[in-house]
Structures are given as C-alpha cells and as structure tokens.
C-alpha cells in the first residue's frame, strides 16, 4: 500500500496539472485515471489518479480557479484575467504534498529499488500569459513562469543503507515559451493542434554528489524543447487520429532534470513522452526526438465502441550513467475504447519492441485509461423527472451508456 501511494502521487503530482499555456476559459469537472502493468520484470507501478476542476467566474468574473487533487497532493492556480492590458492574464500558483519528488532508478530495463527514494515538495510562484492575436481562431500565447520549489528526501524501506540521499534543497525554476494552439486536458480529444517551443531553467541552492558518491545534483540545468501536435476527427468516417512530434535538448542535466520516456499514460504530464510497453520513465535522456500517433475507429453505429492503435518511436541520447545499447526505441499497442458524452474507458495492450528485459529485447504490458466528466454525468443523472426509483437507476447506468 505504501508503494501504491508512492507512485500515485509521484506521477499525478508532478506534471499533469501545471504549466498550462493560458488561463483555461472552459468549466471542467473531471476524474482521470491511468494504469500500466508490466508483464515482464519487476517494475515500479505506473499510474496516475486525480480530480481536475476548472472554475471560471470564481468569486468574480475575471477570476478562474484551477485545482488538481490527488490523494496527498494538490496543485492550484488562481487565474486573473486582463491584468495591465486586455490581452494579459496572470496566474498565482501554489502546490505541495507528499511523494511528488520521488525518484525511481531504472538501469537498462531494471528497476533498482536500492537506489530509489521518496521525495516530498512544496512550491509557489506566478505565471504571465500574453495573447498576441486576440480574436483569431487559433490563439498564440507567450508564457512566462517563475516558481520556488522545495524538495525533501527520505529513504524507502528498500533504499540501500550506504546510498546517500541528495540534500534537501530549494530549486528556483523559470519557464518561458510560445504556444500556438494547444490541447485540452482531456483523454482522446476530437480536435486540437499545437506548435510550441519552450525553455526551462532550474537553479538549485544545494548541489553536490549523492548516491555512492557516483552521481551529482547539478547547481543548474537548462532544458529546451518543442512540440507539434494535431488531433482530428474525419467528419464522414468519424475516425479520430492524433499525431505528435516532440524534441528536446538540455545543458548540464542530471537525474532530476533529464527527460524521462516510457509507458502509455497520456495525461501523466503536460508533455507525456509515451513509449508503449516500456516502464514509466524507463529511459533518461539529455536529448531526444519522439514521434508518436494514435488512430481510433468506431465499430458500432452509435460510435460508442472503438478499436484503437498506437505507436511511438524515439531517438535517444542517454543521460550519462543511464545509457544502454541502441539509440532507437519503439513501442506499439492497441486497445478497445468505450466512450460517450460523459465517460471514456480504454483497455489496452502494448509491446515495447526495443525494451531491455532479462530475456533480451521486447516487453509486454496491459493497461486501463479512464475519464469521467462529472458535470455531464450530473446533468444526465439529475435532470428533473418523475420521482421513481427505477428511473433513478436507469439514469445512473445511463451515465455509462448515453
């Protein structure tokens, strides 16, 4: 149970909630869940679970409250629209809780528990969103953000006694970027496009060596990345596809700032670096290029039942100390997707073609992805009707049907 919470909060707390490209103008009330189970090897649990709420008009018309809540972690932003100019919004960020800075060491397909540990954190900061092209169909935003992040590290029961933990420390983070378009925080969106470029600098107050005196917490790390993405639904066939190309490089990365690739968890981070069939975060990269895509085909007249295929391939320049033979890594998968206006669930299988395991190359995994739109579900369940218990039961099950 302790390991379960370690991963739920370690994944859901870190990336899925933050760094949005604008103050979200759309009300949202969502439950999100994703889980991958490896069928070979001993893997860290790969899972996210959180409640996401976005409330425009919070207290007054120019305020928007965004909350993302996992069992022991919360991430929040108070968005203030039209600050200084009509095209400038400001966000006040606050986050914190348990397990979000936990680290899992994976070396050539092996989860090394003796070199993994738990991390807790608290952070606060502010964001600026400037809209260059008001009134245009596709918005172009400049985003700037500054955060102060404090990390506390503790041993797991399996951490080696002679493994020295990193020092607790403060990290000052600055991020800036240009984002044209964007994606909603939704599972399998019908329509979306994005072109964006980003820089993030991380500046730590207490760097130095740790572990077996064989690894270093860098005093500063600089990350540069960009993404091109398109989701579209063919109007006649109702087939849905998603394509993305993401590339990144870095200066002076370490284990905490390196890009982590792996798993099929589309909402684990704002920029999920998915490789089906791999462990979550299995590959640590200082530079990478990742190409991926999904294709979804309805198989019934009402388009509730669908079959889905996914594939990703990455060229990886590994972080020093975490390299492995072969620069290319590819994963494929497929699944059965059920969806309606308020509910989506996909049962999936994935195969990591180049993943290293004890028998050689190749790794299998199964998983489930789920999204429940609570606002639409409430509308379905509580629309006024005659007070009849049987009708109430019909409406409850109708949440998952219509």
Beta strands, then each sheet from edge to edge (+ up, - down):
strand 1: 28-38
strand 2: 46-56
strand 3: 63-70
strand 4: 73-80
strand 5: 88-97
strand 6: 103-107
strand 7: 110-131
strand 8: 140-155
strand 9: 169-182
strand 10: 192-204
strand 11: 208-210
strand 12: 215-217
strand 13: 220-233
strand 14: 240-251
strand 15: 259-261
strand 16: 283-298
strand 17: 305-318
strand 18: 328-339
strand 19: 343-357
strand 20: 360-373
sheet 1: 6+ 7- 5+ 4- 3+ 2- 1+ 20- 19+ 18- 17+ 16- 14+ 13- 10+ 9- 8+
sheet 2: 6+ 7- 5+ 4- 3+ 2- 1+ 20- 19+ 18- 17+ 16- 15+
sheet 3: 11+ 12-
end
